[in-house]
Amino acid sequence: MKITITGSLGHIGRPLTLDLVKAGHEVTVITSNENKKNEIEALGALVAVGRVF
């Protein structure tokens, strides 16, 4: 399943991303902080840099 997470890597986003990736899902994390790109990719997720309004 393809899943998109907003809110980057907070207290909910990080463990949720890890669990979903481990379960075999394709996860995209939206972040407004370009500096978090490598950290998100290291979790096994795709990165989308931008903002949700």
C-alpha positions in Angstrom: 0.0 0.0 0.0 1.2 3.6 -0.7 1.0 5.8 2.4 1.8 9.5 2.8 2.6 10.9 6.2 2.5 14.6 7.0 4.3 16.2 9.9 7.7 14.8 9.3 9.5 12.9 12.1 7.9 13.8 15.4 6.8 11.6 18.2 4.2 9.9 16.1 5.6 10.3 12.6 8.9 8.5 13.2 7.6 5.3 14.8 4.7 5.2 12.4 7.1 5.5 9.4 9.3 2.7 10.8 6.4 0.4 11.4 4.9 0.9 8.0 8.1 0.5 6.2 8.9 -2.7 8.1 5.4 -4.0 7.2 6.3 -3.5 3.5 4.4 -0.4 2.6 5.7 2.3 0.3 5.8 5.4 2.6 6.3 9.0 1.6 7.0 11.5 4.3 6.2 15.2 3.7 8.5 17.6 5.4 9.0 21.3 5.1 12.6 21.0 6.3 15.1 20.1 3.5 17.6 19.1 6.2 15.5 16.1 7.3 15.8 14.5 3.8 18.7 12.1 4.6 17.1 11.1 8.0 13.8 10.2 6.3 15.5 8.2 3.5 17.6 6.4 6.2 14.2 5.1 7.6 13.4 3.6 4.2 10.8 6.1 3.2 10.5 8.5 0.2 10.7 12.2 0.8 8.5 15.0 -0.4 9.8 18.5 0.6 7.0 21.1 0.8 4.1 22.3 2.9 0.5 21.2 3.2 -1.9 24.0 3.5 
